[in-house]
Amino acid sequence: MMKQRKKESLIFYSINDNDALKRIKIYESGVSAGFPSPADDYLDVDLNLHKHLVKHPASTFFVIAKGYSMEKAGIKDNDILVVDKSLEAKNNDIIIAILDGEFTVKRYFNNNNKVILSAESESNKYPDIEITESVEFEVWGIVTHTIHNHR
């Protein structure tokens, strides 16, 4: 028996090829996450976020996650998810799924053709969802990146 799922929502945005992202200056050598790097590494180059985040522009969407069911996976309320519809779901991927007509974001597990969608929350409010014949299910896309605010 499938338990009642807590309602969550997602907001979708597509990429319009005519609207280029503004170019952002970055430091060529990156930023040290350990000890500070030498000052001579401060060379400006252009950063194109599409180049780093979008591999298939025609099938990539930005989705705003709503809710807390994936917080242990690094997805927080109002994070922006980069979703590629051209990719096939693999075991352990984070996916956008359509379950009984509603969108959700969950971890995808496929073990011997038994599909389980799992939340990754601090609380245990979100039970695993086993995909059976009685569940309308579709993998809508694969989450490739998460963008969230640290403030």
TABELVEN-V439740 format. One record per backbone hydrogen bond with DSSP energy under -0.5 kcal/mol. NH is the residue of the N-H (numbers start at 1). CO is the residue of the C=O. Records with the same first field share a line. If there is no record, write none. Layout:
NH: CO / CO
This chain:
11: 64
13: 62
15: 60
16: 14
17: 15
19: 16
20: 18
24: 47
26: 45
28: 43
29: 41
30: 27
41: 38
42: 39
43: 41
45: 26
47: 24
48: 46
49: 47
51: 48
52: 48
53: 49
54: 50
55: 53
59: 56
60: 57
61: 83
62: 13
63: 81
64: 11
65: 63 / 79
66: 9
71: 68
72: 120
73: 70 / 120
74: 71
75: 70
76: 74
78: 65
79: 76
80: 147
81: 63 / 79
82: 145
83: 61 / 81
84: 142
85: 59 / 83
87: 84
92: 108
93: 90
95: 93 / 106
96: 141
97: 95 / 104
98: 138
99: 97 / 102
100: 98 / 136
102: 99
104: 97
106: 95
107: 118
108: 93
109: 116
111: 114
112: 110
114: 111
115: 113
116: 109
117: 129
118: 107
120: 69
127: 125
129: 117
130: 128
131: 115 / 129
132: 130
135: 132
136: 134
137: 135
138: 98
140: 96 / 138
141: 96
142: 84
143: 94
144: 82 / 142
145: 82
147: 80
148: 146
